């Protein structure tokens, strides 16, 4: 059964032609050996405990010989301890290395050698819509599934998150958090972040997954390893979760104690402007906020609140300064 599954995965990627597979695809098990399971234990006072929980599980990808593991950041942000479980069942303690809110990437490192061959980084810019890929989560060959690239497009998340281009695949993988998106030549293209209902972005029901492109990692990896965070002030963070509802930008949640909460923005407010300029959707709202200045800038937000239009000046901060991060960060 496992041999048949490996053969079907290779066929799905277009590796098998006239009964021959290239050497780079000869062992799916070796390829996905770098995709491990991770479990994290979160600071009980963490700001993300209410929404993400105190214990989190998902996948991570080994990216160097020294046990450096790349994952999706929401699995490990505010963690005080972590474990890594290999596909052979070995459990190793890991430490938090760094977290970046802008990309969504998180980095861990095992305290002992993993003895696992790292997964080489690819070029997400090379993959095209329609290309076959593999999606692999921790657990070995049984947790690998074929997919195709459904779209490459902008993504805006309600948690003040914006990617100018994300990779969307279909069909969806059941264990997407931190999963590896792997190209035909066996290289890492992206890290799994979400399950979505509209992978193609055309308004049709196409369930799939969203991946953060791997090319966002190299420019920040050195900072994450050295300092636990990217250098510089960062983008302004308000502490507002907003959603597009029938053409209106509505505040669904305000982070308690965050900048927007302190300034007086409330759940149910409609955001109608940034310094008098009307945003055309969630992504444009983020761009207008960032255009005001870096973290620390005062951002004038125009809202409809209790039937009246108000200008509320929000003193922004860097998102990381609001989190209960491990001291090593």
C-alpha positions as CSV (number, residue, x, y, z in Angstrom):
1,X,0.0,0.0,0.0
2,X,2.8,2.5,0.9
3,X,4.6,1.6,-2.4
4,X,1.5,2.2,-4.4
5,X,0.9,5.5,-2.6
6,X,4.4,6.7,-3.4
7,X,3.9,5.7,-7.1
8,X,0.6,7.6,-7.3
9,X,2.2,10.7,-5.7
10,X,5.0,10.6,-8.3
11,X,2.4,10.2,-11.1
12,X,0.5,13.2,-9.7
13,X,3.6,15.3,-9.9
14,X,4.3,14.2,-13.5
15,X,7.5,12.5,-12.4
16,X,6.7,9.1,-13.9
17,X,7.1,9.0,-17.7
18,X,7.1,5.6,-19.5
19,X,7.7,3.9,-16.2
20,X,10.8,5.8,-15.2
21,X,11.2,8.3,-12.4
22,X,14.1,10.7,-12.0
23,X,16.6,10.1,-9.1
24,X,15.4,13.2,-7.2
25,X,11.9,11.6,-6.9
26,X,13.1,8.1,-6.2
27,X,12.2,8.3,-2.5
28,X,9.2,10.2,-1.4
29,X,9.9,9.1,2.2
30,X,13.4,10.8,2.1
31,X,11.8,13.9,0.6
32,X,9.2,14.4,3.3
33,X,11.5,13.2,6.1
34,X,12.3,16.9,6.6
35,X,8.6,17.6,7.4
36,X,8.1,17.0,11.1
37,X,5.4,17.4,13.7
38,X,5.7,20.1,16.3
39,X,3.9,20.8,19.5
40,X,4.2,24.1,21.4
41,X,3.4,25.2,24.9
42,X,2.3,28.8,25.2
43,X,2.9,31.4,27.9
44,X,-0.4,31.3,30.0
45,X,-0.4,35.1,30.0
46,X,0.0,35.3,26.3
47,X,-2.1,37.6,24.2
48,X,-2.9,34.9,21.7
49,X,-4.1,32.2,24.2
50,X,-7.7,33.2,23.9
51,X,-7.8,32.8,20.1
52,X,-5.2,30.1,19.5
53,X,-5.0,28.2,22.8
54,X,-2.2,27.2,25.2
55,X,-1.1,24.1,23.4
56,X,-0.7,24.0,19.6
57,X,0.2,21.3,17.1
58,X,1.1,21.3,13.5
59,X,4.0,20.8,11.2
60,X,7.4,22.3,10.6
61,X,10.1,21.9,8.0
62,X,13.8,21.2,8.7
63,X,15.8,23.7,6.7
64,X,19.4,23.2,7.9
65,X,21.7,20.5,9.3
66,X,21.6,22.0,12.8
67,X,17.9,21.4,13.4
68,X,16.5,24.8,12.3
69,X,12.8,24.4,11.7
70,X,10.6,26.7,9.7
71,X,6.8,26.7,10.6
72,X,3.8,29.0,10.4
73,X,4.1,31.5,13.2
74,X,0.7,31.2,14.9
75,X,1.8,27.7,16.0
76,X,4.6,29.0,18.1
77,X,4.2,32.7,18.9
78,X,4.4,33.3,22.6
79,X,5.6,29.7,23.2
80,X,7.9,29.0,26.2
81,X,8.7,25.5,25.1
82,X,8.3,23.2,22.1
83,X,8.7,19.6,21.0
84,X,9.6,18.2,17.6
85,X,8.4,14.7,16.5
86,X,10.2,13.1,13.6
87,X,8.4,10.7,11.2
88,X,10.3,7.8,12.9
89,X,8.6,8.8,16.2
90,X,11.6,10.5,17.9
91,X,10.7,13.4,20.2
92,X,13.2,16.2,20.7
93,X,12.9,19.4,22.8
94,X,13.1,22.6,20.8
95,X,13.6,26.2,21.6
96,X,12.0,29.3,20.1
97,X,14.3,31.2,17.7
98,X,12.2,33.9,16.1
99,X,8.8,35.1,14.9
100,X,7.8,37.6,12.1
101,X,4.3,38.9,12.0
102,X,4.6,40.4,8.5
103,X,5.3,37.1,6.8
104,X,3.8,34.8,9.3
105,X,6.9,32.7,9.6
106,X,8.2,31.2,12.9
107,X,11.5,29.5,13.6
108,X,12.4,26.8,16.1
109,X,15.6,24.9,16.7
110,X,16.0,21.4,18.3
111,X,18.3,21.1,21.3
112,X,19.8,17.9,19.8
113,X,20.7,16.9,16.3
114,X,17.7,15.7,14.3
115,X,19.7,13.6,11.9
116,X,17.3,14.5,9.1
117,X,18.2,15.8,5.7
118,X,16.9,19.4,5.3
119,X,14.5,20.3,2.6
120,X,16.1,22.7,0.1
121,X,14.5,26.1,-0.5
122,X,13.1,26.6,-3.9
123,X,11.8,29.6,-5.8
124,X,8.1,30.3,-5.3
125,X,8.2,32.7,-8.2
126,X,9.0,29.8,-10.6
127,X,5.7,27.9,-9.9
128,X,2.8,28.8,-12.1
129,X,-1.0,28.4,-11.9
130,X,-1.9,24.8,-12.8
131,X,1.5,23.3,-11.8
132,X,1.4,20.1,-9.9
133,X,2.8,20.2,-6.3
134,X,2.9,18.1,-3.2
135,X,1.6,19.2,0.2
136,X,3.3,17.4,3.1
137,X,2.6,17.6,6.8
138,X,4.4,15.8,9.6
139,X,3.7,12.0,9.7
140,X,5.4,10.6,6.7
141,X,4.2,9.5,3.3
142,X,0.6,8.9,4.6
143,X,0.4,12.7,5.2
144,X,1.4,13.7,1.7
145,X,-1.1,14.7,-0.9
146,X,-1.0,15.9,-4.5
147,X,-2.4,19.3,-5.4
148,X,-2.2,21.9,-8.1
149,X,-1.6,25.6,-7.9
150,X,-5.0,27.3,-8.1
151,X,-3.9,30.9,-7.9
152,X,-1.1,33.3,-7.0
153,X,-2.6,36.5,-5.7
154,X,-2.8,39.1,-2.9
155,X,-4.0,38.0,0.5
156,X,-5.3,40.2,3.3
157,X,-6.2,38.7,6.7
158,X,-8.4,40.3,9.3
159,X,-5.5,40.2,11.9
160,X,-3.7,43.1,10.1
161,X,-1.9,40.7,7.8
162,X,-1.1,41.4,4.2
163,X,0.9,39.5,1.5
164,X,1.3,41.0,-1.9
165,X,1.3,37.5,-3.3
166,X,0.3,34.2,-1.7
167,X,0.1,30.7,-3.2
168,X,-3.2,29.0,-3.3
169,X,-3.6,25.2,-4.0
170,X,-6.4,22.8,-4.4
171,X,-7.7,20.3,-3.3
172,X,-7.2,21.2,0.4
173,X,-4.9,19.3,2.7
174,X,-6.4,18.3,6.0
175,X,-3.4,19.2,8.1
176,X,-2.3,22.5,6.5
177,X,-0.8,24.3,9.5
178,X,3.0,24.5,8.9
179,X,2.7,22.0,6.0
180,X,5.4,22.1,3.2
181,X,4.5,23.0,-0.3
182,X,6.9,21.0,-2.5
183,X,7.8,21.5,-6.1
184,X,8.3,18.9,-8.8
185,X,12.1,19.1,-8.3
186,X,11.7,18.4,-4.6
187,X,12.2,21.9,-3.2
188,X,10.3,24.0,-0.7
189,X,7.9,26.5,-2.2
190,X,5.9,27.7,0.8
191,X,4.5,27.1,4.3
192,X,0.9,26.2,4.9
193,X,-1.2,28.9,6.7
194,X,-4.9,28.5,6.0
195,X,-7.7,26.5,4.6
196,X,-9.9,28.6,2.2
197,X,-13.1,28.2,0.4
198,X,-12.2,30.2,-2.7
199,X,-8.7,29.1,-3.7
200,X,-9.0,30.3,-7.3
201,X,-10.1,33.8,-6.2
202,X,-12.9,33.9,-8.8
203,X,-15.8,33.8,-6.4
204,X,-16.5,30.1,-7.0
205,X,-16.5,27.5,-4.3
206,X,-13.0,26.0,-4.7
207,X,-11.8,24.6,-1.3
208,X,-8.0,24.8,-0.9
209,X,-5.1,26.0,1.1
210,X,-3.1,29.2,1.3
211,X,0.7,29.1,1.5
212,X,3.2,31.8,2.4
213,X,5.9,31.9,-0.4
214,X,9.3,30.7,0.7
215,X,11.0,33.7,-1.0
216,X,9.8,35.8,1.9
217,X,12.2,33.9,4.2
218,X,15.8,34.6,3.1
219,X,15.7,38.4,3.5
220,X,14.7,38.1,7.2
221,X,16.2,34.7,8.3
222,X,19.5,36.3,9.5
223,X,17.6,38.8,11.8
224,X,15.3,36.0,13.2
225,X,18.3,33.8,14.1
226,X,20.3,36.7,15.5
227,X,17.6,38.7,17.3
228,X,14.4,36.7,17.2
229,X,12.7,39.4,15.1
230,X,13.3,41.5,12.1
231,X,15.3,44.7,12.7
232,X,13.7,48.1,12.3
233,X,10.5,49.7,13.5
234,X,8.1,47.5,11.5
235,X,4.7,48.3,10.2
236,X,2.2,50.1,12.4
237,X,-0.1,47.8,14.3
238,X,-3.5,49.0,15.6
239,X,-5.0,45.9,17.2
240,X,-8.1,45.9,15.0
241,X,-9.6,42.8,13.3
242,X,-11.7,44.0,10.4
243,X,-13.8,42.2,7.8
244,X,-15.3,43.2,4.4
245,X,-19.1,42.9,4.8
246,X,-21.2,43.7,1.8
247,X,-18.7,46.4,0.6
248,X,-18.3,47.8,4.1
249,X,-15.2,47.5,6.3
250,X,-16.5,46.5,9.7
251,X,-14.5,46.1,13.0
252,X,-15.2,42.5,14.2
253,X,-12.8,42.6,17.2
254,X,-10.5,45.0,19.0
255,X,-7.5,43.6,20.9
256,X,-8.0,44.4,24.6
257,X,-5.3,46.9,25.7
258,X,-4.1,47.4,22.2
259,X,-3.7,50.8,20.5
260,X,-7.2,50.9,18.9
261,X,-8.8,49.9,22.2
262,X,-7.0,52.6,24.1
263,X,-8.0,55.2,21.4
264,X,-11.7,54.3,21.5
265,X,-12.4,52.2,18.5
266,X,-15.1,49.6,19.2
267,X,-16.4,46.3,17.8
268,X,-19.2,47.1,15.3
269,X,-17.6,50.4,14.1
270,X,-17.4,50.9,10.4
271,X,-14.0,52.1,9.1
272,X,-14.6,54.7,6.5
273,X,-11.3,56.4,6.1
274,X,-7.6,56.8,7.0
275,X,-6.8,60.5,7.3
276,X,-9.9,61.2,5.2
277,X,-9.0,58.8,2.4
278,X,-11.6,56.0,1.9
279,X,-10.0,52.5,1.7
280,X,-11.1,50.2,-1.2
281,X,-11.3,47.0,0.9
282,X,-9.2,45.4,3.6
283,X,-5.9,45.3,1.7
284,X,-6.1,48.9,0.7
285,X,-6.9,49.8,4.3
286,X,-3.6,48.2,5.4
287,X,-1.7,50.0,2.7
288,X,-3.1,53.3,3.7
289,X,-2.3,52.7,7.4
290,X,1.3,51.7,6.5
291,X,1.6,54.8,4.3
292,X,1.2,57.0,7.4
293,X,4.5,55.8,8.8
294,X,6.3,53.0,10.6
295,X,5.3,51.6,14.0
296,X,4.9,54.4,16.5
297,X,3.1,56.7,14.0
298,X,-0.2,58.2,15.0
299,X,-2.8,56.9,12.5
300,X,-6.0,59.0,12.0
301,X,-8.8,56.5,11.5
302,X,-12.3,57.7,10.4
303,X,-15.1,55.5,11.7
304,X,-18.9,55.5,11.8
305,X,-19.6,54.9,15.5
306,X,-23.1,54.9,17.0
307,X,-24.5,56.7,14.0
308,X,-21.9,59.5,13.9
309,X,-18.7,59.9,12.0
310,X,-15.6,60.3,14.2
311,X,-11.9,60.8,13.6
312,X,-9.9,58.7,16.1
313,X,-6.2,59.1,16.4
314,X,-4.5,55.7,17.1
315,X,-1.0,55.7,18.5
316,X,0.3,52.6,16.7
317,X,3.0,50.2,17.9
318,X,5.0,47.2,16.6
319,X,2.8,44.1,17.0
320,X,5.7,42.2,18.7
321,X,5.8,44.7,21.5
322,X,2.3,43.7,22.5
323,X,3.1,39.9,22.7
324,X,4.4,37.9,25.6
325,X,7.4,36.6,23.7
326,X,10.1,34.3,25.1
327,X,13.0,36.1,26.6
328,X,15.3,34.8,23.8
329,X,13.2,36.9,21.4
